[in-house]
Structure formats: C-alpha cells, structure tokens
Amino acid sequence: MFAFSHVRLALAVVLTSAAPMAFAAPYTASTVPDAAGRAVLSEALSNYAQGAPANMDPAPTIHKNFPQIIEQNFARLNSTTSVTLVNNLTDKELASLARNYDNAVNDLGRAPRLHAVLAYRLDAPHLARLANYFGYAPIYAAIVTVAPEKAVQFDSLANRSAQALGGTRTAQGLGQYLFFTPEEIYLDFRTMPVGSLGATGAAFETGVTLSNGVGAAFFVGWTGGSALGWVLQEYCPDTYDAIGGTVSNMLDRLKDANDDLKKGQIEKSVGDLFGFQSYVYDSLGMGGDDGVTNSWHVYNNYLLSINRSKK
C-alpha cells in the first residue's frame, strides 16, 4: 500500500486530464439532420466486435468494423460537441485515427463516409486541421458536396499539398491485424463519450477490453496488460512512466477472475491507481463506453448494498 500511494502521488504530478465534455443527446438515424450521418446511423453497430465468430480471434472483425464505429461515433454528435471532441484529440491521435481509418476503408474496398460527416459538423478552421491527416483533397471534396459555404475559407486555411496518411497494404492473413488491434480499439473508445474525456480513460478501457472483452482469450499476441502498456507508451508516456508496469500486471489478473465482483474489484483497483478526475472515474464506475467496465459498476453496487445494510 505504501508503494501504491507513492505511485499515485507521482501520477498526480504528471497526469493531465481533459475538461468534462457536455454531450447532448446523441443523434439517431431518425433525428440526425444530415444525409451522410443518416446513412451511417442507419447501419449503426452495437459495439466494435459485433459479428465476431465465437471462440476465435476477433481482430479481423474489429478491423472490418473500425470505419463504421468511427463514423457513427461522430455522426451521433452535433456540431458543438464534434468541435469539442476534435479539440481534445492530440495531433498524434488524429494522425493515428486518419491512418487506421484510411487503411481499413482501403482494405474493405468501400467508400469513406467520415469526411462528409465531419464536413457537415465542423467549421473551416477545424476541417483545415483535419486535412493535415486525412488529406486536403478528400476533405475539400466532402465540403463541396455537403457544406459548400465553407469551401472558400477552408481553401484559404488548409495546406493544399497535405496527403492522406493511410494507404493500401499488401500484408495477408491474421498476422496483419496483430499490431493495430489495440490501437483501433483505443481510437474507437477515444471517440466515444467516456474515452473522449481523456486519453488515459480510453487507454484503460482498451486494456480492460483485451483482458475481459469479446474473445479476450483469443486475441493473438496481446494480453490486456501488454495492450494497456503499449497504448500508454504511445499516447500517455508520462502515465506509463509513473504506473505503466504496475497497472499492466494488475490488469492481467482479469483473465483469471471468474465473476463480476472479482473483475470489478480489479478494475476499480486499477482505476484507483490512475488517479482519474472524478467525472472520468465516475463514468467508468457506471460501466464506461459500450459497458466495457460493467463489472466495476456491479462491484460498486455491491459495495453500496453493504453500506446500506450497515446503517
């Protein structure tokens, strides 16, 4: 306990968290005002691994679903919340988002819909920033189609030579998914309501997913702890330096927990070490994005019931 308290004190110095985002009621296919958003939300998936075969590595399915998940995460937002979300993404996260999105779309051989969703929701300065990662030409083409009134200002602000960061790959077989499965899951969560509050929250959800989520026993080459460690190193290096090894080892215990109370206790213990700001901590304790930390929620309810019985 002495060591953990010192770790948390060190983390308090280095951890930076985003301000709370006030999410309006999300759009649905029947309420979204734009055609691109309607097309996306009419095909909305319930989670990132929907359709994954039982008892098999879900990485190919996660990769296949990745463009749709990212599109629907933005399509559900209004303009104000979209701006807040984009402002909360670092340049590195935007580069990773664009690269992984373009790669997945190219692998699937289908047209991208994210550009049009973003062009409708964001103003010209924010679209000019995104052009550095998604490419000038794709963003400009989407603007001309869905929001032509933004085209002149966008053109005056954007780098016309900016190219999309993604591209078609030639790797074949399951091995091609090993590297980017944790990153795709992280970006899925990073653009969802709880994960968008801060990179550490999305990293935590990624680690829990690969310890305790769909097909956890079948992720080839990754454990929840190793995935969390990799994501923290990439996107939250100061947090990794403070607690990375400790939380990774603790999270790997999830795979051996056989009920929600044991899993929830571990999730809460790991969350305690992160030193999340209260609104992130409470959101994760209520189940997180897509219910990924539901065991934590179950454990919290158990503790509340014990406290009530003592009164």
Secondary structure, 3 states (H helix, E strand, C coil): CHHHHHHHHHHHHHCCCCCCCCCCCCCCCCCCCCHHHHHHHCCCCCCCCCCCCCCCCCHHHHHHHHHHHHHHHHHCCCHHHHHHHHHCCCHHHHHHHHHHHHHHHHHHCCCCCHHHHHHHHCCHHHHHHHHHHHCHHHHHHHHHHHCHHHHHHHHHHCCCCCCCCCCCCCCCCHHHHCCCHHHHHHHHHHCCCCHHHCHHHHHHHHHHHHHHCCCHHHCCCCCHHHHHHHHHHHHCHHHHHHHHHHHHHHHHHHHHCCCHHHHHHHHHHHHHHHCCCHHHHHHHHCCCHHHCCHHHHHHHHHHHHHHHHHC
